[in-house]
Amino acid sequence: MLVSNNSYVAPPSFILNGIPGLERVHVWISLPLCTMYIISLVGNLGLVYLIYYEESLHRPVYFFLAMLSLIDLITCTTTLSNALCIFWFTLKEINFNACLAQMFFVHGFTGVETGVLMLMALDCYVAICYLLRYATILTKPIIAKAGLASFLRGVLLMIPFPFLVKRLPFCQSNIISHTYCDHMSVVKLSCASIKVNVIYGLTVALLIGVFDICCISLSYTLILKAVISLSSSDAWQKAFSTCTAHVSAIIITYVPAFFTFFTHRFGGHTIPPSLHIIVANLYLLLPPTLNPTVYGVKTKQIQ
């Protein structure tokens, strides 16, 4: 938007265009998304309630699971509310500052989520490799500090994003081809260089995503090494059952996340925008929908 003194200012609002090319079926697309959200709401709130009130579940792995459930609820609620307003009521306009706030919450809490998944992998490692010292290593103060550190890392690294976007000039379209304010979707509307935004985004991805994946991979490498050394088949089965639910949660979270991240930066001309946007929504909806079911089926204590 150009003003009289030839300087550029941010637009007062953006228009979230939903899923381009699929406008006629927006209502039908909303039905499975809304169903998934209701399932995630009931499942995660039920899981948090159960962990809070059931004393037998007052253990590190379940505290981390409660953190994961709360984070999932925040991220999917923050984005799906916008999507349903677009699909059902054609309410596409979002205030510029509200867009930046949504962007911060989405990216901040997905960063916190990957940190919690890393902590859960470390919990599996301690539970299998240091079983006799498990209670003394993972005490409640340690869990609280680890959770707080993961939260602060995710939030602090995301604080620059709104400011980096706010400094950009938006002198052309204010239409975002998405259902929520994603960082790359917003900055691509700028008429200035977005090199700093791209570099910082990649840096944060390395500091959070790659670091956490390396820690998770190292944890499971050490777990596998310890399990192979076990002679009892019952011990093998118990060790694998301890980690099965967490491995499923990692796959559910990271596969669509990687797809979204790489297509935004390297596959913009080969991947249809509609497919990218659908996967981006599933990336935020699948984990909260499936995680309570996965942990409910795989964990006898929760059953």
N, C-alpha and C positions, 0 to 999 in steps of 0.2 A: 504494500500500500504506500503510495507516494504522497507526501505532503508538500505544502507550498515552498518550504525552504530547501527543497531538493534532498531532504534526508528521508530515510525509510523508517517506518514504524511497524510494529507488529499488528496484525489484523485483530479486531476486537473479538473475533470468534473464528472457529474452523467449522467446516461442514464434513461430518463423517458420512461417507457415501455408502457404507455397508459393504456388500460384495458385488463389485461391478460385473455386469453381464448376467447376474442371477436375481435381479430385482423382482421379477415376476414370481419367484418361488421363495422370497424372503420369509413369508409366513410359514411355509412348510419347513424351511431350514430351522426356523425358531423352535419348532416343536421338539425335535430331539435335543437341542441345546437346553431348552427349558427343563425337559425331563431329566437330563444329566445334572443340571444345577439343583433340582429338588432332591435327587438321590444323594448328591454330594453334601447338601445342607443337612439332610437327615442323618446320613452316615457319619459325617465328621463331628457334628454336634453330639450325636449319640456316643461316639468314640471318646470325645473329650469328657463328657459327663461320666461315662463308665470308668475311665482312668482316674478321674478326680475322686469318685466316691468309693471305688473298690480298692481296699488297702493292699490286696495281693498284687495289684498292678502298679504299686508305687515303687517301680524299678526304673533304672536309667533308660532302657530301651523304650518303655512306654511313655516316659516323660518326653523323650525326643519325638515319639509318634504324636503326642498331643500337640507339641510345637508345630509339627509338620501339618497337622489337620487345621490348626488355626491359620497358618500361613496360606494354605490352599484356599480356605474360605475367603480370606481377604482378597487374594488375587482374582479369583473367579467372580466374586461379587463386584469388584471394582470395574471389571470389563464387561461382564454379561449384562449388567443393568443398562449400559449404553447400547449394546447390541439389540436387546429386546425393545428398547425405545425406538430404535431405527426400524426394526422388522415389523413391529405391531402398530406404532403410532406415527411413523415417518418423522420422528423428532431427531433431526440430524445435526442440529447446531450445538456446539459446545464452546463455552467461553475459553479464551486463550489461556488464562491462568488455570482454569479447571482442567484444560487439556494437559498442561505441564504437570499439574498435581497428579493426574491419572497416570501419566507417563512415569513419574517418580515412583508411585506406589507399585505399579506393575513391575518395573525393572528392579526396584529396591527389594521387594519381597520375593521375587524369583531368585535374586542373589542370596537372600537369607535362606530360601528353601534348599538350594544346592549345598549351602553350608551345613544345614541340619542333616541332609543325606550323608554328607561326609562324616559327621559326628556319629551317625547310626552305623556306618561302616566300621569306625573305630570301636564302637560298642561291641559289634560282632567279633572283632579281632580280640578284644580283651576277654570277652565271654568264652571264647574257645581256647585261646593261647594262655590266658592267665586266670583260669576259672576260680582257683582257690583264693586269689587276691582281688577278685572282681569287685566285691563290696567295699574294699578299702581303697581301690583305685578310683572307681567312679562313685564318689560320694555326692550327696545333694549339693553342697557348695561348688564342687567341681562342675557338676551338670549345669548349675545356674550360671557360672562364669563362662562356660563353653557356649551356652545358648546366647548369653549377652554379647560375647565376642562375635559370634556369627551374625547376630542382629546388627551390631554396630558396623561391622565390616560391610555388610550389604547396603546399609543405609548411607554411611559416610561416602562410599565410593560412588553412589548414585546422586549425591547432592549436586555435583557440578553439572549434571545433564540439563536441568531446567535453565541454569544460567547460560550454558553454552548455546542453548536454543534461543533464549531471549535476546542474545546479542545479534542474532542473524536478521537480515532484512528479508521481509516477505512482501515482494512487490508484484507477484503474479497471482496465481490461483490460491485460494484458501480451502480447496476441496481435498480431503484426505481419503484415499481409496482404502478404507479399512473400517472396522467396527469399533476400534478404540484407538487412543493416541499412543502409537508406538514411536520410539525415538527416530528410527530411520525413515518411517513414513512421513513424519513431520518435517525433518530437516531437508528432505528431498524437494520440498516446496520452496525452499529458499532460493533467491537469485544470486547468492554469494557463494564463495567456496565453503564447502562443508568438510574440508580436509581435517581440521582440528577435531570435529565431532566424530568422524570416522576413526581417527587414530585413537582418541580417548575411549571410544566404544570397544575397539579391539583390545586396548590395554586392559580395560576392566574385565573383558571376557577372559583374557589370559590370567589375570590376578584371581579371578573367582572360579570360572568354569574349569579351566585347564588345571589349576592348582588342586581343586577339589577332586577332579577326575583322577589325577595322579595319586592323591592320597587314598582314594577309594580303591584304585587298582593295586597300590602297594599293600593295602590292608588285606585284600582278597588273595593276593599272591602269597602273603605270609600265612593266611588262613588255610589256603590250599596245601601249602607245604606242611603245615601242622597236621592237617587231616590225613594226608597221604601216609604220614608216619604212624597213624593209629592202626592197631592190629584188629580191633573189634569192629565187626560190621554194624553193630548197634551204635557204637561211638561215631562211626561214619554217618549213619543216618541221622543221629541227633545233631551232629555238627552242621550237616547240610540243611536240616529243617530249621535250624536257628537263623540261617541267612537267606532262605528261599524268598520270604516275603520282601526282604529289603532289596534283593537283587531285582525282583519284579518291579518294585517302586522305582528303582534306578532306570530300568528300561522304559517304563511308562513316562518318566519325566524327561530323560535325556534324548531319546530318539526324535520326538517332534520338536524339541528345543533346538537340536543341531540342524534339523531341516529348516526351521524358521530362520535361524541365525545365518546360515550359509546362503540360502536363496536370496535373502535381503541384500547381501553384499556381492555375491558372485553369480547368482542365477536369475537376475532380474529380467533378462530378455528371453530366457528359455522356459521358465516356469510360469504357467498361467496365473495372473493375479488372483483369480478366484480360488484356485487351489491353495495358494500361499496363505490367503486370509482364512480359509477354512481350517488349515493345519494350525495357524497361529491361535485360533480360538480353541481348537482341540488341545493344543499344548498347555493351555491354562485350565481346561475343563477335565481332561482325562485323569490327571493325578488325583484331584479331589473326589472324582467319581469312583475310581477303581481302587484307590489305596485302602479305604475302610473295608471293602469286600475282600481284597487280597489278604490283609492282616487278619480279618475275621475268619477266613477259610484256613489260613496257614498257621494261626496261633491258637493253641489249645486254651491258653489262659483267657484270651478274649472270648472265645466260644463259651 
